[in-house]
Structure formats: structure tokens, C-alpha cells
Amino acid sequence: MSKAICNTSPLLFLYRIDALSWMPKLFNEIWAPTAVVEEFQQGLKKGYSVPNLLEYKWLKIIDPKSVPSEWLSKDLGKGELMYWL
């Protein structure tokens, strides 16, 4: 098995088709940045049907140390800026 780093979109779409439970069956480690958790928490507060990532024990929440400067010029949300620790 391998590791996965996930941003908002795959987690949201898997949740919407009731397939988020597949993640720990496919990967032995699954990481998501804190920014992704924050995006979903904002959605929950607004009443959207989104997962509460804090409930998934198999998901490791990470805080990356840096962002390559060329990525900052893209039109990406904090949850989509995926980078290595």
C-alpha cells in the first residue's frame, strides 16, 4: 500500500458518493493539510453537506512547513496548495 496527500476536492467528491470509507482501504497513510479541515469546517457552519474530517481517525492532519513561491501565483485555495513537509 502507499501514502496519499489529499486536498479538498477528492475528499468532498468521495464523501458525496458515500465512498470516503474507501480511502483507508486503498492507502496505509492519508494526510490532509489543516487548511482542508478549515475549509470543511466553514462549510459545516454554513450548513453544507461536507465531511467533518476530525471524525476520521485514519486521516492525519498536517501542517506543511513551506509553500513554493511559484505556487502562490496560481489561483488556488489554501486547501489546494499541496506540498511536501
MDAnalysis code that builds the backbone (N, CA, C; Angstrom):
import MDAnalysis as mda
import numpy as np

u = mda.Universe.empty(255, n_residues=85, atom_resindex=np.repeat(np.arange(85), 3), trajectory=True)
u.add_TopologyAttr("name", ["N", "CA", "C"] * 85)
u.add_TopologyAttr("resid", np.arange(1, 86))
u.add_TopologyAttr("resname", ["MET", "SER", "LYS", "ALA", "ILE", "CYS", "ASN", "THR", "SER", "PRO", "LEU", "LEU", "PHE", "LEU", "TYR", "ARG", "ILE", "ASP", "ALA", "LEU", "SER", "TRP", "MET", "PRO", "LYS", "LEU", "PHE", "ASN", "GLU", "ILE", "TRP", "ALA", "PRO", "THR", "ALA", "VAL", "VAL", "GLU", "GLU", "PHE", "GLN", "GLN", "GLY", "LEU", "LYS", "LYS", "GLY", "TYR", "SER", "VAL", "PRO", "ASN", "LEU", "LEU", "GLU", "TYR", "LYS", "TRP", "LEU", "LYS", "ILE", "ILE", "ASP", "PRO", "LYS", "SER", "VAL", "PRO", "SER", "GLU", "TRP", "LEU", "SER", "LYS", "ASP", "LEU", "GLY", "LYS", "GLY", "GLU", "LEU", "MET", "TYR", "TRP", "LEU"])
u.atoms.positions = np.array([
    [0.844, -1.198, 0.000],
    [0.000, 0.000, 0.000],
    [0.874, 1.240, 0.000],
    [0.267, 2.352, -0.335],
    [1.023, 3.587, -0.431],
    [0.392, 4.686, 0.421],
    [1.016, 5.848, 0.325],
    [0.556, 7.013, 1.078],
    [-0.188, 7.962, 0.146],
    [-1.070, 8.775, 0.726],
    [-1.812, 9.759, -0.058],
    [-1.839, 11.084, 0.689],
    [-1.701, 12.158, -0.067],
    [-1.921, 13.506, 0.458],
    [-3.120, 14.027, -0.308],
    [-4.132, 14.459, 0.412],
    [-5.398, 14.815, -0.216],
    [-5.745, 16.276, 0.003],
    [-6.289, 16.889, -1.035],
    [-6.822, 18.228, -0.865],
    [-8.348, 18.151, -0.769],
    [-8.992, 19.264, -0.841],
    [-10.429, 19.353, -0.600],
    [-11.276, 18.569, -1.605],
    [-11.019, 18.739, -2.883],
    [-11.902, 18.170, -3.907],
    [-12.054, 16.657, -3.835],
    [-10.970, 15.860, -3.789],
    [-11.186, 14.411, -3.738],
    [-11.950, 13.972, -2.492],
    [-11.650, 14.574, -1.365],
    [-12.356, 14.209, -0.130],
    [-13.836, 14.556, -0.226],
    [-14.140, 15.702, -0.790],
    [-15.529, 16.126, -0.926],
    [-16.304, 15.215, -1.879],
    [-15.715, 14.920, -3.035],
    [-16.432, 14.097, -4.010],
    [-16.592, 12.659, -3.535],
    [-15.580, 12.117, -2.881],
    [-15.728, 10.768, -2.323],
    [-16.807, 10.740, -1.242],
    [-16.870, 11.794, -0.446],
    [-17.908, 11.900, 0.586],
    [-19.299, 11.927, -0.055],
    [-19.426, 12.700, -1.112],
    [-20.741, 12.859, -1.753],
    [-21.246, 11.591, -2.419],
    [-20.355, 10.691, -2.805],
    [-20.809, 9.418, -3.391],
    [-20.705, 8.295, -2.357],
    [-20.572, 8.672, -1.109],
    [-20.511, 7.733, 0.004],
    [-19.367, 6.725, -0.157],
    [-18.200, 7.241, -0.586],
    [-17.046, 6.378, -0.833],
    [-15.811, 6.809, -0.039],
    [-15.975, 7.714, 0.889],
    [-14.828, 8.171, 1.673],
    [-14.221, 7.031, 2.492],
    [-15.027, 6.059, 2.832],
    [-14.536, 4.911, 3.608],
    [-13.563, 4.045, 2.811],
    [-13.484, 4.250, 1.506],
    [-12.531, 3.501, 0.681],
    [-11.088, 3.932, 0.929],
    [-10.913, 5.177, 1.331],
    [-9.556, 5.722, 1.462],
    [-8.627, 4.844, 2.313],
    [-8.997, 4.473, 3.536],
    [-8.071, 3.659, 4.329],
    [-7.908, 2.228, 3.804],
    [-8.773, 1.828, 2.907],
    [-8.615, 0.511, 2.280],
    [-7.618, 0.566, 1.121],
    [-7.443, 1.746, 0.559],
    [-6.551, 1.925, -0.580],
    [-5.155, 2.410, -0.186],
    [-5.076, 3.116, 0.947],
    [-3.811, 3.721, 1.369],
    [-3.551, 3.388, 2.835],
    [-2.285, 3.190, 3.167],
    [-1.980, 2.916, 4.578],
    [-1.759, 4.197, 5.371],
    [-1.509, 5.311, 4.694],
    [-1.433, 6.623, 5.349],
    [-2.128, 7.636, 4.465],
    [-2.958, 8.473, 5.077],
    [-3.675, 9.511, 4.342],
    [-3.509, 10.809, 5.109],
    [-2.983, 11.811, 4.430],
    [-2.726, 13.115, 5.043],
    [-3.576, 14.189, 4.367],
    [-3.938, 15.191, 5.143],
    [-4.609, 16.379, 4.610],
    [-4.113, 17.586, 5.393],
    [-3.861, 18.697, 4.718],
    [-3.422, 19.906, 5.408],
    [-4.520, 20.479, 6.305],
    [-4.117, 21.177, 7.321],
    [-5.049, 21.856, 8.221],
    [-6.000, 22.763, 7.447],
    [-5.502, 23.370, 6.371],
    [-6.341, 24.271, 5.569],
    [-7.556, 23.546, 5.002],
    [-7.416, 22.272, 4.679],
    [-8.550, 21.487, 4.163],
    [-9.592, 21.299, 5.267],
    [-9.134, 20.974, 6.449],
    [-10.045, 20.830, 7.599],
    [-10.795, 22.140, 7.824],
    [-10.083, 23.252, 7.760],
    [-10.701, 24.567, 7.972],
    [-11.755, 24.855, 6.906],
    [-11.476, 24.498, 5.644],
    [-12.454, 24.715, 4.576],
    [-13.740, 23.931, 4.851],
    [-13.588, 22.671, 5.261],
    [-14.770, 21.863, 5.560],
    [-15.504, 22.383, 6.798],
    [-14.787, 22.846, 7.790],
    [-15.432, 23.389, 8.986],
    [-16.268, 24.617, 8.620],
    [-15.755, 25.454, 7.722],
    [-16.526, 26.613, 7.266],
    [-17.795, 26.165, 6.538],
    [-17.672, 25.121, 5.721],
    [-18.844, 24.587, 5.023],
    [-19.884, 24.039, 5.977],
    [-19.417, 23.326, 7.010],
    [-20.346, 22.795, 8.017],
    [-21.103, 23.922, 8.706],
    [-20.401, 25.000, 9.038],
    [-21.037, 26.139, 9.714],
    [-22.108, 26.780, 8.839],
    [-21.911, 26.717, 7.518],
    [-22.880, 27.298, 6.591],
    [-23.999, 26.329, 6.239],
    [-23.925, 25.103, 6.760],
    [-24.984, 24.129, 6.527],
    [-24.799, 23.244, 5.309],
    [-23.612, 23.259, 4.706],
    [-23.358, 22.408, 3.537],
    [-23.136, 20.964, 3.963],
    [-23.427, 20.059, 3.058],
    [-23.197, 18.639, 3.296],
    [-21.741, 18.321, 2.958],
    [-20.896, 18.432, 3.957],
    [-19.465, 18.161, 3.807],
    [-19.023, 17.292, 4.981],
    [-17.923, 16.555, 4.807],
    [-17.473, 15.708, 5.915],
    [-16.835, 16.523, 7.033],
    [-16.983, 16.041, 8.241],
    [-16.239, 16.602, 9.371],
    [-14.970, 15.763, 9.482],
    [-13.876, 16.260, 8.924],
    [-12.646, 15.481, 8.838],
    [-12.073, 15.107, 10.194],
    [-12.451, 15.814, 11.228],
    [-11.944, 15.491, 12.569],
    [-12.508, 14.168, 13.082],
    [-13.554, 13.662, 12.456],
    [-14.171, 12.393, 12.862],
    [-13.487, 11.168, 12.257],
    [-12.614, 11.370, 11.285],
    [-11.979, 10.256, 10.590],
    [-10.622, 9.964, 11.223],
    [-10.570, 8.919, 12.013],
    [-9.347, 8.572, 12.757],
    [-8.201, 8.178, 11.838],
    [-8.492, 7.726, 10.647],
    [-7.460, 7.303, 9.710],
    [-6.794, 8.472, 8.999],
    [-7.337, 9.669, 9.109],
    [-6.809, 10.851, 8.425],
    [-5.852, 11.603, 9.336],
    [-4.634, 11.808, 8.861],
    [-3.641, 12.563, 9.627],
    [-3.633, 14.004, 9.122],
    [-3.899, 14.931, 10.031],
    [-3.901, 16.350, 9.689],
    [-2.472, 16.868, 9.819],
    [-1.993, 17.535, 8.781],
    [-0.606, 18.001, 8.753],
    [-0.543, 19.510, 8.556],
    [0.560, 20.080, 8.935],
    [0.851, 21.484, 8.694],
    [2.164, 21.578, 7.934],
    [2.092, 21.733, 6.612],
    [3.315, 21.847, 5.814],
    [4.176, 23.023, 6.261],
    [5.465, 22.874, 6.069],
    [6.418, 23.879, 6.539],
    [6.606, 25.036, 5.574],
    [6.414, 24.794, 4.276],
    [6.642, 25.872, 3.311],
    [5.807, 25.656, 2.057],
    [5.686, 26.737, 1.288],
    [4.976, 26.708, 0.018],
    [5.923, 27.269, -1.038],
    [6.153, 26.533, -2.139],
    [6.982, 27.093, -3.209],
    [6.374, 28.389, -3.721],
    [7.186, 29.404, -3.891],
    [6.686, 30.730, -4.254],
    [5.926, 30.731, -5.576],
    [6.309, 29.882, -6.528],
    [5.602, 29.863, -7.812],
    [4.170, 29.371, -7.660],
    [3.878, 28.600, -6.630],
    [2.516, 28.122, -6.393],
    [1.608, 29.234, -5.884],
    [2.188, 30.213, -5.220],
    [1.387, 31.293, -4.656],
    [0.781, 32.173, -5.736],
    [1.360, 32.169, -6.934],
    [0.837, 32.993, -8.022],
    [-0.367, 32.347, -8.700],
    [-0.626, 31.085, -8.420],
    [-1.770, 30.381, -9.004],
    [-3.043, 30.756, -8.245],
    [-4.165, 30.535, -8.881],
    [-5.457, 30.810, -8.259],
    [-5.930, 29.567, -7.513],
    [-5.237, 29.232, -6.420],
    [-5.558, 28.054, -5.636],
    [-5.910, 28.453, -4.213],
    [-6.842, 27.720, -3.630],
    [-7.159, 27.933, -2.224],
    [-6.096, 27.302, -1.344],
    [-6.098, 27.647, -0.071],
    [-5.104, 27.084, 0.848],
    [-5.179, 25.568, 0.901],
    [-6.364, 25.008, 0.752],
    [-6.514, 23.561, 0.786],
    [-6.017, 22.859, -0.460],
    [-5.837, 23.592, -1.548],
    [-5.331, 23.005, -2.782],
    [-3.828, 23.166, -2.941],
    [-3.202, 23.951, -2.105],
    [-1.756, 24.128, -2.185],
    [-1.087, 22.944, -1.505],
    [-0.865, 21.892, -2.244],
    [-0.300, 20.670, -1.702],
    [1.215, 20.706, -1.840],
    [1.887, 20.412, -0.785],
    [3.343, 20.456, -0.798],
    [3.884, 19.512, 0.246],
    [5.111, 19.120, 0.072],
    [5.750, 18.160, 0.976],
    [6.231, 18.842, 2.234],
    [6.300, 18.101, 3.281],
    [6.821, 18.591, 4.560],
    [8.306, 18.755, 4.476],
])
